[in-house]
Amino acid sequence: MYLLRIIEIFVLGISKFISNILNYKLVYKVVGFFATRKFTPAKDNHKYAILIAARNEEKVIGKLIESIRKQDYPAELVDIFVVADNCTDNTAEVSRNQGAAVYERFDNEHRTKGFALQYLVECIRKDYGIEAYEAYFIFDADNLLAPDYISRMNDSFDAGEKIVTSYRNTKNFGDNWISASYALHWLRTVRNEHRARSLFRLATRIQGTGFMFANEVIKDGWNYTSLTEDRAFCADAVVNGYTISFNYDAIFYDEQPIDIKTAMRQRIRWAKGHLQAFAESGGKLFAHIFVPQAEANRYMESDMPVWKKAALNFRYRFMSFDMLTTIYPRSIFLFARRIIVYLITLIGYIVASRTFGAVMALTGLSLWWAFKNTYKNIVVAIYVFLMENKRIECIPFWKKVWFCITFPVFDLIGRLSMVIALFSHVEWKPIAHNEARGIDDITLK
């Protein structure tokens, strides 16, 4: 019994130590409640390329391109490139008819979005040159852009930011609790991470789509081809000394899954990709905390005051630590901790009393943990609805209540997906998009 108790104390102690380290992120939540970085109107208009990787997206890609054409930004400064990746429908034809430059790709062995983007970037390098455009956007085919989206992102780029992500809204928020849970998940990240990190000039995280980067970032090509290429991109950017800013006023919309089977498959793919990204980039980020690479010192000048160099050096190191704590597979560690603690509890009660008592204790611990996390996530959902109310489509009040109650299930699916991904082989599979509304059909308060 004493040995079991010592093991339990050790496991809980390690878990508590990690939790205390991560408590600094409470600052992000508090600051994000009050403020985020605002960008002054740009002095210059810059030339951009928009990259879209699409597989069998004929139902939605036309609406995305249409929303790009409706931007209040000079059309001659925006070119659209589509890679029709292993398509068996009319995605390429629809895109060409809308004026996009289209490259068709057929490769059944390398099927992730990252490989499609890699191919598209190399085609642009060959036909135009990477330097032909000052910066690049990446969107998914189901996205829609608010009319001033590029103008707002241009404000960020003109302010000197090299990598910028934007406000991810949802065009089918009110379909059901699954689509609403995805939407709340994205907006939770806006509130709890993006807003504060941008204000502090740190590196927030890219989340798959709706972001921009300077041409220098891909001077050596697009090298991120895992199941979640966005996480590898973020880690690499931080190691190379780039901040990743956020523009709260640049709004785009995307379509979320509405059935549990699709959601589960997507979450397992995300989880597997997160594990891959941690394995690929975790070591680099950890090392960069102690020894920043030379590339991270690009903004340091020889005549810069010593205190300013020290401050920049600290920022680079902290960004690496911050990104490492973002990409590490927290769910796996929490799952392992619970299993160990539950087993120790079970064994202890079997030894000390009866099996029935052990089962009851284990059940009680499980219910307590479930209640605690459910309560917390319901509060988070209410907070998001209150703070982002004006940016969310019109939804009946009873639906909002239901979405708050069911939101904790989304995180439960995420934790379960991480465990499944750890022990399974996962392949990238496309998700069908059928929401054919255009940007003019989005109704906000």
BALUM-603794 format. One record per residue (C-alpha): x, y, z; residue in one letter. Coordinates in Angstrom, 1 decimal, padded with zeros to 4 digits. Layout:
BALUM-603794
(r (X; Y; Z); "A")
...
END
This chain:
BALUM-603794
(r (000.0; 000.0; 000.0); "M")
(r (002.8; 002.4; 000.8); "Y")
(r (004.5; 001.7; -002.5); "L")
(r (001.2; 002.3; -004.3); "L")
(r (000.8; 005.6; -002.5); "R")
(r (004.3; 006.7; -003.4); "I")
(r (003.7; 005.9; -007.1); "I")
(r (000.4; 007.8; -007.0); "E")
(r (002.0; 010.9; -005.3); "I")
(r (004.8; 010.8; -007.9); "F")
(r (002.4; 010.6; -010.9); "V")
(r (000.1; 013.3; -009.5); "L")
(r (003.2; 015.5; -008.7); "G")
(r (004.5; 015.3; -012.2); "I")
(r (001.0; 016.1; -013.6); "S")
(r (000.7; 019.1; -011.1); "K")
(r (004.1; 020.4; -012.1); "F")
(r (003.2; 020.4; -015.8); "I")
(r (-000.2; 022.0; -015.0); "S")
(r (001.5; 024.8; -013.0); "N")
(r (003.9; 025.4; -015.9); "I")
(r (001.0; 025.9; -018.2); "L")
(r (-000.8; 028.3; -015.9); "N")
(r (000.9; 031.2; -017.6); "Y")
(r (-001.7; 030.8; -020.4); "K")
(r (-004.3; 032.2; -018.1); "L")
(r (-002.7; 035.5; -018.9); "V")
(r (-003.7; 035.0; -022.5); "Y")
(r (-007.3; 034.4; -021.5); "K")
(r (-007.5; 037.4; -019.3); "V")
(r (-005.8; 039.8; -021.8); "V")
(r (-007.8; 038.3; -024.7); "G")
(r (-011.0; 039.2; -022.8); "F")
(r (-010.1; 042.9; -023.0); "F")
(r (-008.0; 043.5; -026.1); "A")
(r (-006.2; 042.4; -029.2); "T")
(r (-003.8; 044.0; -031.6); "R")
(r (-005.3; 046.5; -034.0); "K")
(r (-003.6; 047.4; -037.3); "F")
(r (-003.6; 050.8; -038.8); "T")
(r (-004.8; 051.1; -042.5); "P")
(r (-002.0; 050.1; -044.9); "A")
(r (-000.1; 052.8; -046.8); "K")
(r (000.7; 050.4; -049.7); "D")
(r (-001.2; 047.7; -051.5); "N")
(r (000.8; 044.5; -052.0); "H")
(r (000.5; 041.8; -054.6); "K")
(r (-000.8; 038.4; -053.4); "Y")
(r (-001.4; 034.9; -054.6); "A")
(r (-004.2; 032.8; -053.2); "I")
(r (-003.5; 029.0; -053.0); "L")
(r (-006.4; 026.6; -052.9); "I")
(r (-006.0; 022.8; -052.6); "A")
(r (-009.2; 021.1; -053.7); "A")
(r (-010.4; 017.5; -054.2); "R")
(r (-013.9; 017.0; -055.7); "N")
(r (-015.1; 020.5; -054.5); "E")
(r (-017.2; 021.5; -057.5); "E")
(r (-020.2; 022.3; -055.3); "K")
(r (-018.4; 025.0; -053.2); "V")
(r (-015.2; 026.2; -054.9); "I")
(r (-017.1; 028.5; -057.2); "G")
(r (-018.5; 030.4; -054.2); "K")
(r (-015.1; 030.9; -052.7); "L")
(r (-013.7; 032.3; -055.9); "I")
(r (-016.7; 034.5; -056.2); "E")
(r (-016.1; 035.9; -052.7); "S")
(r (-012.5; 036.6; -053.7); "I")
(r (-013.7; 038.5; -056.8); "R")
(r (-016.0; 040.6; -054.6); "K")
(r (-013.1; 041.9; -052.4); "Q")
(r (-012.7; 045.7; -052.0); "D")
(r (-009.0; 045.2; -052.8); "Y")
(r (-007.6; 045.9; -056.2); "P")
(r (-008.3; 042.8; -058.3); "A")
(r (-005.1; 043.2; -060.4); "E")
(r (-003.1; 042.6; -057.3); "L")
(r (-004.7; 039.2; -056.5); "V")
(r (-004.2; 036.0; -058.5); "D")
(r (-005.9; 032.8; -057.7); "I")
(r (-004.3; 029.4; -058.0); "F")
(r (-006.1; 026.0; -057.6); "V")
(r (-004.6; 022.6; -057.5); "V")
(r (-007.3; 020.1; -058.5); "A")
(r (-005.9; 017.2; -056.5); "D")
(r (-006.9; 013.7; -057.7); "N")
(r (-010.3; 015.1; -058.7); "C")
(r (-013.0; 013.0; -060.4); "T")
(r (-015.5; 015.8; -060.8); "D")
(r (-015.6; 019.2; -062.4); "N")
(r (-013.5; 021.1; -059.8); "T")
(r (-010.9; 022.1; -062.4); "A")
(r (-013.5; 023.3; -064.9); "E")
(r (-015.5; 025.3; -062.4); "V")
(r (-012.3; 027.0; -061.2); "S")
(r (-011.1; 027.8; -064.7); "R")
(r (-014.5; 029.3; -065.6); "N")
(r (-014.2; 031.6; -062.6); "Q")
(r (-010.8; 032.8; -063.8); "G")
(r (-008.4; 030.9; -061.6); "A")
(r (-005.1; 029.3; -062.8); "A")
(r (-005.6; 025.6; -062.4); "V")
(r (-003.0; 022.8; -062.1); "Y")
(r (-004.3; 019.2; -062.0); "E")
(r (-002.5; 016.6; -060.0); "R")
(r (-002.9; 012.9; -059.9); "F")
(r (-000.9; 011.0; -057.3); "D")
(r (-002.7; 008.2; -055.3); "N")
(r (000.3; 007.6; -053.0); "E")
(r (000.9; 011.1; -051.7); "H")
(r (-002.6; 012.3; -050.9); "R")
(r (-002.4; 014.8; -048.1); "T")
(r (-003.3; 018.5; -048.5); "K")
(r (000.4; 019.2; -047.8); "G")
(r (001.5; 017.3; -050.9); "F")
(r (-001.0; 019.1; -053.0); "A")
(r (000.3; 022.5; -051.8); "L")
(r (003.8; 021.4; -052.3); "Q")
(r (003.0; 020.6; -055.9); "Y")
(r (001.2; 023.9; -056.4); "L")
(r (004.0; 025.9; -055.0); "V")
(r (006.5; 024.2; -057.3); "E")
(r (004.3; 024.9; -060.3); "C")
(r (004.2; 028.6; -059.4); "I")
(r (007.9; 028.7; -058.9); "R")
(r (008.4; 027.2; -062.4); "K")
(r (005.9; 029.3; -064.2); "D")
(r (006.0; 032.6; -062.3); "Y")
(r (008.7; 032.6; -059.7); "G")
(r (008.1; 032.7; -055.9); "I")
(r (009.1; 036.4; -055.8); "E")
(r (006.3; 037.3; -058.3); "A")
(r (004.1; 037.7; -055.3); "Y")
(r (004.9; 039.4; -052.0); "E")
(r (002.8; 037.0; -050.0); "A")
(r (000.6; 034.0; -050.3); "Y")
(r (-002.8; 033.1; -048.8); "F")
(r (-004.0; 029.5; -048.2); "I")
(r (-007.7; 028.6; -048.2); "F")
(r (-009.8; 025.5; -048.3); "D")
(r (-012.3; 025.2; -051.1); "A")
(r (-015.3; 025.5; -048.8); "D")
(r (-014.2; 028.9; -047.4); "N")
(r (-015.8; 032.3; -048.0); "L")
(r (-014.2; 035.7; -047.5); "L")
(r (-015.8; 038.8; -046.0); "A")
(r (-015.6; 041.6; -048.6); "P")
(r (-012.9; 043.5; -046.8); "D")
(r (-010.8; 040.4; -045.9); "Y")
(r (-007.8; 041.0; -048.1); "I")
(r (-007.7; 044.7; -047.2); "S")
(r (-007.6; 043.9; -043.5); "R")
(r (-004.9; 041.3; -044.0); "M")
(r (-003.0; 043.8; -046.1); "N")
(r (-003.0; 046.1; -043.1); "D")
(r (-001.1; 043.4; -041.1); "S")
(r (001.4; 042.6; -043.9); "F")
(r (002.0; 046.3; -044.5); "D")
(r (002.8; 046.7; -040.8); "A")
(r (005.7; 044.2; -041.3); "G")
(r (004.1; 040.9; -040.2); "E")
(r (005.4; 038.0; -042.2); "K")
(r (002.8; 035.4; -041.1); "I")
(r (-000.7; 036.3; -040.2); "V")
(r (-003.8; 034.2; -039.4); "T")
(r (-007.4; 035.4; -039.3); "S")
(r (-010.8; 035.2; -037.7); "Y")
(r (-012.4; 031.8; -038.5); "R")
(r (-016.1; 032.0; -038.6); "N")
(r (-018.6; 029.3; -039.6); "T")
(r (-021.2; 029.4; -042.4); "K")
(r (-023.3; 026.5; -041.1); "N")
(r (-023.0; 027.3; -037.4); "F")
(r (-026.6; 026.5; -036.6); "G")
(r (-027.0; 023.2; -038.5); "D")
(r (-026.7; 021.0; -035.4); "N")
(r (-024.6; 020.5; -032.3); "W")
(r (-021.7; 019.0; -034.2); "I")
(r (-021.2; 022.0; -036.6); "S")
(r (-021.8; 024.4; -033.6); "A")
(r (-019.1; 022.6; -031.5); "S")
(r (-016.6; 023.0; -034.3); "Y")
(r (-017.5; 026.7; -034.5); "A")
(r (-017.2; 027.2; -030.8); "L")
(r (-013.9; 025.4; -030.8); "H")
(r (-012.4; 027.9; -033.4); "W")
(r (-013.8; 030.9; -031.6); "L")
(r (-012.5; 029.6; -028.2); "R")
(r (-009.0; 029.7; -029.8); "T")
(r (-009.6; 033.3; -030.9); "V")
(r (-010.5; 034.3; -027.4); "R")
(r (-008.1; 032.3; -025.4); "N")
(r (-005.0; 032.3; -027.6); "E")
(r (-005.0; 034.5; -030.8); "H")
(r (-006.0; 037.8; -029.4); "R")
(r (-003.4; 038.0; -026.6); "A")
(r (-000.5; 036.4; -028.5); "R")
(r (-001.0; 038.9; -031.3); "S")
(r (-001.0; 041.8; -028.8); "L")
(r (002.2; 040.5; -027.2); "F")
(r (003.9; 040.1; -030.6); "R")
(r (004.3; 036.3; -030.1); "L")
(r (003.5; 033.4; -032.3); "A")
(r (000.0; 032.1; -032.2); "T")
(r (-001.0; 028.9; -034.1); "R")
(r (-002.2; 028.4; -037.7); "I")
(r (-005.3; 026.2; -037.9); "Q")
(r (-005.3; 024.7; -041.4); "G")
(r (-006.7; 027.6; -043.5); "T")
(r (-007.3; 031.3; -043.6); "G")
(r (-003.7; 032.5; -043.2); "F")
(r (-001.0; 034.4; -045.1); "M")
(r (002.8; 034.3; -045.2); "F")
(r (005.5; 036.3; -046.9); "A")
(r (007.2; 034.8; -050.0); "N")
(r (010.5; 034.4; -048.0); "E")
(r (008.8; 031.8; -045.8); "V")
(r (008.6; 029.4; -048.8); "I")
(r (011.8; 030.3; -050.6); "K")
(r (012.9; 026.7; -050.3); "D")
(r (009.4; 025.3; -051.2); "G")
(r (006.5; 024.1; -049.2); "W")
(r (007.9; 021.3; -047.0); "N")
(r (004.9; 020.4; -044.8); "Y")
(r (003.2; 017.3; -045.9); "T")
(r (002.0; 015.5; -042.8); "S")
(r (-001.6; 014.9; -041.8); "L")
(r (-001.7; 018.3; -040.1); "T")
(r (000.7; 020.4; -042.1); "E")
(r (-000.3; 023.5; -040.2); "D")
(r (001.3; 022.4; -036.9); "R")
(r (004.6; 021.6; -038.6); "A")
(r (004.5; 024.9; -040.4); "F")
(r (004.0; 026.8; -037.1); "C")
(r (006.8; 025.0; -035.4); "A")
(r (009.2; 025.6; -038.3); "D")
(r (008.3; 029.2; -038.4); "A")
(r (009.0; 029.8; -034.7); "V")
(r (012.3; 028.0; -034.9); "V")
(r (013.2; 030.4; -037.7); "N")
(r (012.3; 033.4; -035.6); "G")
(r (009.0; 034.3; -037.1); "Y")
(r (006.1; 035.7; -035.1); "T")
(r (002.6; 034.5; -036.1); "I")
(r (000.2; 037.4; -035.8); "S")
(r (-003.6; 037.5; -035.8); "F")
(r (-006.0; 039.9; -037.4); "N")
(r (-009.3; 040.0; -035.5); "Y")
(r (-011.0; 042.1; -038.3); "D")
(r (-010.2; 039.8; -041.2); "A")
(r (-013.1; 037.4; -041.2); "I")
(r (-013.6; 034.3; -043.3); "F")
(r (-016.1; 031.4; -043.1); "Y")
(r (-015.9; 027.7; -043.6); "D")
(r (-018.1; 024.7; -043.5); "E")
(r (-018.1; 022.3; -040.6); "Q")
(r (-019.1; 018.6; -040.5); "P")
(r (-022.6; 017.8; -039.4); "I")
(r (-022.4; 014.0; -038.7); "D")
(r (-020.6; 012.2; -035.9); "I")
(r (-018.9; 009.7; -038.2); "K")
(r (-017.2; 012.4; -040.3); "T")
(r (-016.4; 014.4; -037.1); "A")
(r (-014.8; 011.3; -035.5); "M")
(r (-012.7; 010.5; -038.6); "R")
(r (-011.5; 014.1; -038.9); "Q")
(r (-010.6; 014.3; -035.2); "R")
(r (-008.6; 011.0; -035.4); "I")
(r (-006.7; 012.4; -038.4); "R")
(r (-006.0; 015.6; -036.5); "W")
(r (-004.9; 013.7; -033.5); "A")
(r (-002.5; 011.5; -035.6); "K")
(r (-001.2; 014.6; -037.3); "G")
(r (-000.6; 016.3; -033.9); "H")
(r (001.4; 013.3; -032.7); "L")
(r (003.4; 013.4; -035.9); "Q")
(r (004.0; 017.1; -035.6); "A")
(r (005.2; 016.7; -032.0); "F")
(r (007.6; 013.9; -033.0); "A")
(r (008.9; 015.9; -035.9); "E")
(r (009.2; 019.4; -034.3); "S")
(r (009.1; 018.9; -030.5); "G")
(r (012.9; 018.3; -030.4); "G")
(r (013.6; 021.4; -032.5); "K")
(r (011.4; 023.6; -030.4); "L")
(r (012.9; 022.2; -027.1); "F")
(r (016.5; 022.8; -028.3); "A")
(r (015.5; 026.3; -029.5); "H")
(r (014.5; 027.3; -026.0); "I")
(r (018.2; 027.0; -025.0); "F")
(r (020.0; 027.7; -028.3); "V")
(r (018.2; 029.9; -030.8); "P")
(r (019.1; 029.3; -034.4); "Q")
(r (021.0; 031.9; -036.3); "A")
(r (017.9; 032.5; -038.5); "E")
(r (016.0; 033.7; -035.4); "A")
(r (018.3; 036.6; -035.0); "N")
(r (017.4; 038.2; -038.4); "R")
(r (015.9; 041.2; -036.7); "Y")
(r (018.9; 041.9; -034.5); "M")
(r (021.2; 044.7; -035.8); "E")
(r (024.8; 045.2; -034.8); "S")
(r (024.2; 048.7; -033.4); "D")
(r (021.1; 047.6; -031.4); "M")
(r (021.3; 048.3; -027.6); "P")
(r (022.2; 045.3; -025.5); "V")
(r (019.0; 045.4; -023.6); "W")
(r (017.0; 045.2; -026.8); "K")
(r (019.0; 042.3; -028.1); "K")
(r (018.4; 040.5; -024.8); "A")
(r (014.7; 041.2; -025.0); "A")
(r (014.5; 039.8; -028.5); "L")
(r (016.5; 036.8; -027.6); "N")
(r (014.2; 036.1; -024.7); "F")
(r (011.1; 036.5; -026.9); "R")
(r (012.5; 033.9; -029.4); "Y")
(r (013.2; 031.4; -026.6); "R")
(r (009.8; 032.0; -025.0); "F")
(r (008.0; 031.6; -028.4); "M")
(r (009.6; 028.2; -028.8); "S")
(r (008.5; 027.1; -025.3); "F")
(r (005.0; 028.5; -025.9); "D")
(r (004.7; 026.6; -029.2); "M")
(r (006.1; 023.4; -027.7); "L")
(r (003.4; 023.5; -025.0); "T")
(r (000.8; 024.1; -027.7); "T")
(r (001.7; 021.1; -029.9); "I")
(r (002.5; 018.6; -027.2); "Y")
(r (-000.2; 015.8; -027.0); "P")
(r (-001.7; 016.9; -023.7); "R")
(r (-004.6; 014.4; -024.0); "S")
(r (-002.2; 011.4; -024.1); "I")
(r (-000.5; 012.6; -020.9); "F")
(r (-003.8; 013.2; -019.1); "L")
(r (-005.1; 009.8; -020.3); "F")
(r (-002.0; 008.0; -019.0); "A")
(r (-002.2; 009.8; -015.7); "R")
(r (-005.9; 008.8; -015.2); "R")
(r (-005.2; 005.2; -016.1); "I")
(r (-002.3; 005.0; -013.6); "I")
(r (-004.3; 006.7; -010.8); "V")
(r (-007.4; 004.7; -011.4); "Y")
(r (-005.4; 001.4; -011.5); "L")
(r (-003.6; 002.4; -008.3); "I")
(r (-007.0; 003.3; -006.7); "T")
(r (-008.5; 000.0; -007.8); "L")
(r (-005.6; -002.1; -006.5); "I")
(r (-005.5; -000.2; -003.3); "G")
(r (-009.2; -000.8; -002.5); "Y")
(r (-008.9; -004.5; -003.5); "I")
(r (-006.1; -004.9; -001.0); "V")
(r (-007.6; -002.8; 001.7); "A")
(r (-011.3; -003.6; 001.4); "S")
(r (-013.6; -005.2; -001.1); "R")
(r (-013.8; -005.2; -004.9); "T")
(r (-017.2; -003.6; -004.8); "F")
(r (-015.7; -000.6; -002.9); "G")
(r (-012.9; -000.3; -005.5); "A")
(r (-015.4; -000.2; -008.4); "V")
(r (-017.5; 002.4; -006.6); "M")
(r (-014.5; 004.5; -005.9); "A")
(r (-013.4; 004.3; -009.5); "L")
(r (-016.9; 005.2; -010.7); "T")
(r (-016.9; 008.2; -008.4); "G")
(r (-013.6; 009.5; -009.7); "L")
(r (-014.8; 009.1; -013.3); "S")
(r (-018.0; 011.0; -012.6); "L")
(r (-016.2; 013.7; -010.7); "W")
(r (-013.7; 014.2; -013.5); "W")
(r (-016.5; 014.2; -016.2); "A")
(r (-018.6; 016.7; -014.2); "F")
(r (-015.7; 019.1; -013.7); "K")
(r (-014.7; 019.2; -017.3); "N")
(r (-018.3; 019.3; -018.5); "T")
(r (-019.0; 022.3; -016.3); "Y")
(r (-015.9; 024.1; -017.4); "K")
(r (-016.6; 023.7; -021.1); "N")
(r (-020.2; 024.7; -020.8); "I")
(r (-019.0; 028.0; -019.2); "V")
(r (-016.5; 028.4; -022.1); "V")
(r (-019.3; 028.0; -024.6); "A")
(r (-021.4; 030.6; -022.9); "I")
(r (-018.5; 033.0; -022.8); "Y")
(r (-017.9; 032.6; -026.5); "V")
(r (-021.5; 033.2; -027.4); "F")
(r (-021.6; 036.3; -025.2); "L")
(r (-018.3; 037.8; -026.5); "M")
(r (-018.7; 037.0; -030.2); "E")
(r (-022.5; 037.4; -030.4); "N")
(r (-022.4; 040.0; -033.1); "K")
(r (-020.2; 037.9; -035.4); "R")
(r (-022.3; 034.7; -035.1); "I")
(r (-025.2; 034.0; -037.5); "E")
(r (-028.7; 034.4; -036.1); "C")
(r (-029.5; 031.3; -034.0); "I")
(r (-032.6; 030.7; -031.8); "P")
(r (-031.9; 031.1; -028.1); "F")
(r (-032.9; 027.5; -027.4); "W")
(r (-030.3; 026.3; -029.9); "K")
(r (-027.6; 028.3; -028.2); "K")
(r (-028.5; 026.6; -024.9); "V")
(r (-028.4; 023.2; -026.5); "W")
(r (-025.1; 023.9; -028.2); "F")
(r (-023.6; 025.0; -024.8); "C")
(r (-024.7; 021.8; -023.2); "I")
(r (-023.4; 019.6; -025.9); "T")
(r (-020.1; 021.4; -026.5); "F")
(r (-018.2; 019.3; -023.9); "P")
(r (-018.8; 016.2; -026.0); "V")
(r (-016.6; 017.8; -028.7); "F")
(r (-013.6; 017.8; -026.4); "D")
(r (-014.4; 014.3; -025.2); "L")
(r (-014.3; 013.2; -028.8); "I")
(r (-011.0; 014.9; -029.1); "G")
(r (-009.4; 013.1; -026.2); "R")
(r (-010.8; 009.8; -027.3); "L")
(r (-009.5; 010.4; -030.8); "S")
(r (-006.0; 011.1; -029.5); "M")
(r (-005.9; 007.7; -027.8); "V")
(r (-007.3; 005.9; -030.9); "I")
(r (-004.7; 007.7; -033.1); "A")
(r (-001.9; 006.6; -030.9); "L")
(r (-002.6; 003.0; -031.6); "F")
(r (-003.9; 003.1; -035.2); "S")
(r (-002.8; 003.8; -038.8); "H")
(r (-004.5; 006.8; -040.2); "V")
(r (-004.8; 008.0; -043.8); "E")
(r (-006.0; 011.3; -045.1); "W")
(r (-009.5; 011.2; -046.6); "K")
(r (-011.4; 014.1; -048.1); "P")
(r (-014.5; 015.5; -046.4); "I")
(r (-017.5; 016.3; -048.6); "A")
(r (-018.7; 019.9; -048.6); "H")
(r (-022.2; 020.6; -049.7); "N")
(r (-023.0; 024.1; -048.2); "E")
(r (-023.5; 026.1; -051.4); "A")
(r (-024.3; 029.4; -049.9); "R")
(r (-022.3; 032.4; -051.0); "G")
(r (-020.9; 035.3; -049.0); "I")
(r (-024.0; 037.4; -049.7); "D")
(r (-026.1; 034.7; -048.0); "D")
(r (-024.4; 034.9; -044.6); "I")
(r (-026.7; 036.7; -042.2); "T")
(r (-025.2; 038.1; -039.0); "L")
(r (-026.8; 040.2; -036.3); "K")
END
